[in-house]
Amino acid sequence: MTINTKEKEIFEIQGLGGRRELEGEIAVNGAKNCVLKIMASVFLFEDEFSIKNVPDIEDVSRMAELLEGMGISVEHETNGGNGGLTLRPEKEISGDMPEEISKRFRASVVATGPLLGRMGEVSFPHPGGCVIGARPIDLFLEGYRKMGAEVEETERAYRIHAKNGLRGAEIFFRVPSVGATETLMMAAVLAKGKTILRNAAMEPEIISLAEFLNESGAKIVGAGTPTIEVDGRDGELLKAAGKVHELVPDRLETGSFLLLAALAGRDVTVTNCNPDHVRALLEELEYSGLKVEIGKSTLRINQNSFPKELRGVNIKTHEYPGFPTDLQAPMLIYLTQTAGESLVFETIFEGRLGYVSELQRMGADILVMDTNRVQVKGPTPLRGRELESPDIRAGLAYILAGIIASGKTIIHNVYFVDRGYATIESRLRSIGVAIERKKEI
C-alpha cells in the first residue's frame, strides 16, 4: 500500500437542505479501534490466528504494512467493506519498526508493548497521526520503565531495552488511556510475575482484546473495569490453535449513523450494532427530545421519533462510559439543528475543536469560547461549501454537515475518512444520500 494514495480524491455531496428524506438500513462494520490492537497482539503468539468482521479501511492496510515489515505474514480477504485477516508470526521477527509508516501512523505505538514483551527490545520513531493536538506517549514509557525497561530517546526515535525481560509491576495511569491500557496489558502477558493496571480505561474494545488473549492462554482479569490484573507467562508465547476472533461493532460508526438518522432520517435503522456501547449518546438524544427505537442489535429513528422541536444539550467529552471524544464532532453537527444554546466542552484533546471554523463558513452559529469550549446556537440552516478534512472524525462530521446543508458540498482530503470508514459513500447512498467520490481536478 502506498501512503496517502487517496488525498487527491474528493467527496461531492448534494445536500438535502434540511429535509428528512433518508430511508432504509445502514450496517455498522467491525470496530477500527479493536482490529488494530488485535493485529498488534500477533507478537504474543507462536502460531497464526484469524479475525473476521474486519473493516476494509486504510488504517488496517497501514497496520498490515507495518507488521509485514517486521516479520509477520498478513493475508487479507475483503468482502464489500468487511472481510477477514489471517496473521502469522514468521521465524525472524524484527524489533525495529519501519520508520516511514510508523512515524505517520499513530496506532503503530500499540505494537510496542507486545513486541517488547517478545523481543526484549524495540525501537520506533516519534509516532504521528491526525492533527488534533499533542498526543504524548509518556504513559507508555512510564509503564515500560516500571516493568524494568530502559528507555532511550533521541531527536527522532525511541529505543527501549528489557535485557532480562519485562517484569510485573503496579502501574497507575494519571489519566485513563485506551492505548496505554491495551498496550501495557499486552506487554504484561509475556512478563514475569503479576502486573496491576489501575485507573485503566474501560472501553468495550479493551474487553474484546482481553477475551481473545484469554482464549489463547493469557490470564487477564478485570478488563472493562478500572483495575486490570495480568498474570505474566514469563516469555511463554500464546497459542491460538486455529481460533477466529470476531470484532465487536464499531460504536463510533454506530453513533455517527444514528446522528445522521436524527438529522435527516425519515425512517432509518442502524444495524449490526451494540446499543449498550453508545448509551451516553442515547441519553443525550433522549434528553434533547428524540425517541430512538432500541433493539438487540439495531437502532431505529422514524417520523414518530421527533418532537415538535429538538432542544439543545450540553456535551462534555469523557473517557468511556462517558460521551466519546470521537463522537464530539458529529454531535456538534446535530446541535446546530436543535433549539437554543448548547455548550460543547472537549476534555480529551486540546486541538479537537479546530474544525468548527469551516462549519461557521457553512452558516453555523458557533461561538468559540476557548480552545476547549464552543457554544452552539440553533436551529441554523447550513450552506454547502468546499471543506478540507482535518482528521478522521471531523471528516465524517463534514459529510453529515454536507448532507443536511443546502446546495453542494465538496470535501477534500478524503483519505482521512477512508482511514476510519470503509466504503462510506456506498453505504450512505443505500439510504438515499447523494454522495459521489471523484478525482480531484
C-alpha positions in Angstrom: 0.0 0.0 0.0 1.2 3.5 -0.8 0.6 6.1 1.9 -1.8 8.9 1.1 -3.0 7.5 -2.2 -6.4 9.0 -1.7 -5.5 12.5 -0.8 -6.3 13.6 -4.4 -9.9 12.4 -4.2 -13.0 14.3 -3.1 -16.5 13.6 -1.9 -19.2 15.6 -3.7 -22.5 15.8 -1.8 -25.8 17.3 -2.9 -27.4 18.4 0.3 -31.0 17.9 1.4 -31.5 21.4 2.6 -32.8 20.3 6.0 -35.3 17.8 4.7 -35.7 14.4 6.3 -35.7 12.1 3.4 -33.3 9.2 4.2 -34.7 5.7 4.4 -33.5 2.2 4.8 -30.9 0.2 6.7 -27.3 1.1 7.2 -24.9 -1.5 8.7 -22.1 -1.0 11.1 -18.7 -2.6 10.4 -16.3 -4.1 12.9 -14.5 -1.7 15.2 -11.5 0.1 13.9 -10.2 0.7 17.4 -10.5 -3.1 18.1 -8.9 -4.6 15.0 -5.7 -2.6 15.1 -5.0 -3.8 18.7 -5.9 -7.4 17.8 -3.5 -7.2 14.9 -0.7 -5.8 17.1 -1.2 -8.7 19.5 0.3 -11.1 16.9 3.7 -10.7 18.5 2.4 -12.5 21.6 1.7 -15.7 19.6 3.7 -18.6 18.3 1.1 -19.6 15.7 -1.4 -18.0 13.3 -4.9 -16.6 14.1 -7.7 -15.1 12.1 -10.1 -12.2 12.6 -13.4 -11.7 11.0 -15.7 -8.7 10.5 -12.6 -6.7 9.6 -13.4 -3.2 8.1 -11.7 -2.6 4.8 -10.1 0.7 5.9 -6.9 2.4 5.3 -5.7 2.0 8.9 -5.9 -1.8 8.6 -3.8 -1.6 5.5 -1.3 0.6 7.2 -1.1 -1.8 10.2 -0.7 -4.7 7.9 2.2 -3.0 6.1 3.8 -2.2 9.4 3.6 -5.8 10.6 4.8 -7.3 7.3 7.9 -5.1 7.6 8.6 -6.7 10.9 8.3 -10.4 10.0 4.5 -11.0 10.2 2.6 -12.7 7.4 -0.7 -11.0 6.8 -3.5 -12.4 4.5 -6.4 -10.0 3.9 -9.7 -11.0 2.3 -12.1 -8.2 1.6 -15.8 -8.6 1.1 -17.6 -5.4 0.3 -16.4 -3.3 3.3 -16.0 -6.2 5.8 -13.6 -9.1 5.4 -11.1 -11.3 7.2 -7.5 -11.3 8.2 -5.1 -14.1 9.0 -1.8 -13.2 10.8 1.2 -15.5 11.3 4.5 -14.7 13.0 7.5 -15.9 10.9 10.7 -17.2 12.4 12.6 -13.9 12.0 10.8 -11.1 13.9 12.4 -7.6 13.9 12.3 -5.3 16.9 12.8 -2.3 14.7 9.6 -0.7 13.5 9.7 0.6 9.9 10.3 4.3 10.2 8.3 5.7 7.3 5.0 4.2 8.2 5.2 4.2 12.0 6.1 7.9 12.2 3.0 8.8 10.3 0.7 6.2 11.9 -0.3 6.9 15.4 -1.7 3.4 16.1 1.7 1.9 15.5 2.6 2.6 19.1 0.3 -0.1 20.4 2.6 -2.7 18.7 5.5 -1.7 21.0 4.1 -3.5 24.1 3.7 -7.0 22.7 6.9 -6.6 20.6 8.8 -5.6 23.7 7.3 -8.5 25.6 8.5 -10.9 23.0 11.9 -9.5 21.9 13.1 -7.6 25.0 13.7 -4.6 22.9 12.0 -2.3 20.4 12.9 0.9 18.5 10.4 3.2 16.9 10.2 6.8 15.6 8.1 9.5 17.2 4.5 8.5 16.3 2.3 10.7 14.2 -1.3 10.6 13.1 -4.2 13.1 12.9 -3.6 16.7 13.6 -5.7 17.1 16.7 -3.3 18.4 19.3 -0.5 16.8 21.2 -0.8 13.1 21.9 2.2 12.2 24.1 3.2 8.7 24.8 4.6 9.3 28.2 2.1 6.9 29.8 3.5 4.1 27.7 7.1 5.0 28.5 6.4 5.3 32.2 4.8 1.9 32.2 7.7 0.3 30.5 10.1 1.8 33.0 8.1 0.4 35.9 8.2 -3.0 34.2 12.0 -2.9 34.2 12.8 -1.5 30.8 15.3 1.2 29.9 14.1 4.0 27.6 16.5 5.9 25.4 15.1 8.9 23.5 16.8 10.7 20.6 15.6 13.6 18.5 14.0 11.2 16.0 13.2 8.0 17.8 12.9 5.8 21.0 14.8 2.7 21.8 13.6 0.5 24.7 15.5 -2.4 26.2 14.5 -5.0 28.7 17.6 -7.3 28.7 16.2 -9.8 31.2 12.6 -9.5 30.0 9.8 -7.4 31.4 8.7 -8.0 35.0 5.3 -7.4 36.6 4.6 -4.1 38.1 1.8 -1.9 39.6 1.0 0.9 37.2 -1.3 3.8 37.9 -2.4 5.8 34.9 -2.5 9.5 35.6 -5.3 9.7 33.1 -7.3 6.7 31.7 -5.8 6.0 28.3 -7.2 3.4 25.9 -4.0 3.0 24.0 -1.8 2.8 27.1 -4.1 0.4 28.8 -4.2 -2.0 25.9 -0.5 -1.8 25.1 0.7 -2.4 28.7 -1.9 -5.1 29.1 -0.4 -6.9 26.1 3.2 -6.2 27.3 2.3 -7.8 30.7 1.1 -11.1 29.1 4.7 -12.3 28.5 6.2 -10.6 31.5 7.4 -12.3 34.7 5.0 -12.0 37.6 1.8 -10.1 38.1 1.0 -6.7 36.6 -1.8 -4.5 38.0 -3.1 -1.6 35.9 -5.1 1.0 38.0 -7.3 3.8 36.7 -7.4 1.8 33.5 -9.6 2.7 30.5 -12.8 0.7 30.3 -13.8 0.7 26.6 -15.5 -2.3 25.0 -12.6 -2.8 22.7 -10.4 -3.5 25.7 -12.7 -6.2 26.9 -12.7 -7.8 23.4 -8.9 -7.8 23.3 -8.6 -9.4 26.7 -11.2 -12.0 25.9 -9.3 -13.0 22.8 -6.0 -13.2 24.6 -7.5 -15.2 27.5 -8.9 -17.7 25.0 -5.4 -18.2 23.8 -3.8 -18.8 27.2 -3.4 -15.3 28.8 -4.6 -14.7 32.3 -6.2 -11.2 32.4 -8.9 -10.3 35.0 -10.8 -7.1 35.2 -10.9 -5.8 31.6 -13.7 -3.2 31.4 -13.1 -2.1 35.0 -10.6 0.5 36.4 -8.4 -2.3 37.7 -6.9 -4.9 35.4 -4.6 -7.8 36.7 -2.4 -9.8 34.4 -0.5 -12.9 35.4 2.5 -13.0 33.1 3.7 -16.1 31.3 7.4 -15.4 31.7 8.1 -15.4 28.0 5.9 -18.3 27.0 4.0 -17.4 23.8 0.3 -17.7 23.4 -1.3 -20.4 21.2 -4.3 -19.5 19.1 -4.8 -23.1 17.9 -6.9 -22.0 14.9 -9.1 -19.6 16.7 -11.1 -17.0 14.8 -11.9 -13.8 16.6 -15.0 -11.7 15.6 -14.6 -8.0 16.2 -17.2 -6.0 18.2 -19.3 -3.5 16.2 -17.7 -0.1 15.7 -19.5 2.1 18.3 -18.3 5.3 16.6 -19.8 4.3 13.3 -23.0 3.4 15.3 -23.1 6.8 16.9 -22.4 8.7 13.7 -25.0 6.8 11.7 -27.5 7.4 14.4 -26.8 11.1 14.4 -27.3 11.2 10.7 -30.6 9.5 11.1 -31.6 12.1 13.7 -30.6 14.9 11.3 -32.1 13.7 8.0 -33.9 10.4 8.5 -37.5 9.7 7.6 -37.1 6.0 8.6 -33.5 4.8 9.1 -32.4 1.7 11.0 -28.7 1.3 12.1 -28.0 -2.5 12.0 -25.2 -4.8 13.3 -24.6 -2.6 16.3 -24.5 -2.9 20.1 -26.7 -0.2 21.6 -25.1 -0.7 25.0 -21.9 0.7 23.7 -23.5 4.1 22.8 -25.6 4.7 26.0 -24.0 8.1 26.6 -25.1 9.3 23.2 -28.6 7.7 23.6 -29.1 9.5 26.9 -28.2 12.9 25.3 -30.5 12.3 22.3 -33.4 11.3 24.6 -32.8 14.5 26.7 -32.9 16.6 23.5 -36.4 15.1 22.9 -35.6 12.4 20.3 -37.1 8.9 20.7 -34.9 6.1 19.5 -36.3 2.6 19.0 -33.7 0.3 20.6 -33.4 -3.3 19.5 -30.9 -6.0 20.4 -28.6 -5.1 17.6 -30.5 -2.2 16.0 -31.3 1.4 16.5 -34.2 3.0 14.6 -35.3 6.6 14.0 -38.5 7.3 12.1 -41.1 10.1 11.8 -42.6 9.2 15.2 -39.2 9.8 16.8 -39.3 13.6 16.6 -41.0 16.1 18.9 -42.2 19.5 17.6 -38.8 20.9 18.5 -35.5 19.3 19.4 -33.7 21.1 22.2 -30.0 21.7 22.7 -27.9 19.8 25.3 -24.6 20.4 26.9 -21.8 17.9 26.0 -18.7 17.2 27.9 -16.4 14.6 26.5 -15.1 12.0 28.9 -13.5 8.6 29.0 -15.8 5.6 28.5 -18.6 5.2 29.6 -18.8 9.0 29.2 -19.5 10.8 26.0 -16.8 9.8 23.4 -14.4 12.4 22.1 -14.7 10.7 18.7 -18.4 11.5 18.6 -18.0 15.1 19.6 -17.8 16.5 16.0 -20.8 14.6 14.7 -22.8 15.6 17.8 -21.9 19.2 17.2 -23.5 19.0 13.7 -26.7 17.7 15.4 -26.6 20.6 17.9 -26.6 23.1 15.0 -30.2 21.8 14.3 -31.5 21.9 17.9 -33.3 24.8 19.5 -31.5 27.1 22.0 -27.9 27.2 23.2 -25.6 24.2 23.7 -22.1 24.0 25.2 -19.6 21.6 23.9 -16.6 21.0 26.2 -13.8 18.9 24.8 -11.7 17.5 27.7 -9.6 14.8 25.9 -7.7 16.5 23.0 -6.9 20.2 23.2 -6.9 20.7 19.4 -10.0 18.8 18.5 -12.4 21.8 18.0 -10.2 23.3 15.2 -12.7 22.1 12.6 -15.5 24.5 13.7 -14.3 27.4 11.6 -15.4 25.5 8.5 -18.8 25.0 10.0 -19.1 28.7 10.7 -18.4 29.3 7.0 -21.4 27.0 6.3 -23.6 29.2 8.4 -23.4 27.5 11.8 -23.8 29.9 14.7 -20.8 28.8 16.8 -19.0 30.9 19.4 -15.5 29.8 20.2 -15.0 30.4 23.9 -11.5 28.9 24.1 -9.6 26.0 22.6 -11.7 23.5 24.6 -15.2 25.0 24.6 -17.7 26.3 22.0 -21.3 27.5 22.2 -23.7 26.4 19.5 -26.9 28.2 18.8 -29.7 26.6 16.7 -31.5 25.6 14.7 -29.5 27.2 11.9 -29.6 26.1 8.2 -26.3 25.2 6.7 -25.0 26.1 3.2 -22.8 23.8 1.1 -19.1 24.8 0.9 -15.7 23.3 -0.1 -14.1 21.8 3.0 -10.8 20.3 3.9 -11.0 17.2 6.1 -8.5 17.7 9.0 -8.9 14.2 10.7 -10.9 11.1 10.7 -13.8 12.1 12.9 -14.1 15.7 11.7 -14.1 14.4 8.1 -17.1 12.3 8.9 -18.8 15.2 10.6 -18.3 17.3 7.5 -20.1 14.7 5.5 -23.0 14.9 7.9 -23.0 18.7 7.6 -22.9 18.5 3.8 -25.9 16.0 3.8 -28.2 18.4 5.7 -26.9 21.6 4.0 -28.5 23.3 1.0 -26.6 23.1 -2.2 -23.4 21.3 -3.0 -20.6 20.4 -0.5 -17.2 19.2 -1.7 -14.9 17.6 0.9 -11.2 17.4 0.1 -8.6 15.0 1.7 -11.0 12.1 1.9 -8.0 9.9 2.8 -8.7 10.7 6.4 -12.3 9.5 6.2 -11.1 6.3 4.4 -8.8 5.6 7.4 -11.8 5.0 9.6 -14.9 4.3 7.5 -15.0 1.6 4.8 -16.9 2.2 1.6 -18.7 5.1 3.3 -20.2 6.5 0.2 -21.9 3.3 -1.0 -23.4 2.7 2.4 -24.7 6.3 2.6 -26.1 6.0 -0.9 -28.0 2.9 0.2 -30.2 5.1 2.4 -30.6 7.9 -0.1 -27.6 10.2 0.3 -26.5 11.9 -2.9 -22.7 11.4 -2.5 -20.1 10.6 -5.1 -16.3 10.0 -4.9 -14.4 11.8 -7.6 -10.9 12.5 -8.6 -9.7 16.0 -7.6 -9.1 18.1 -10.6 
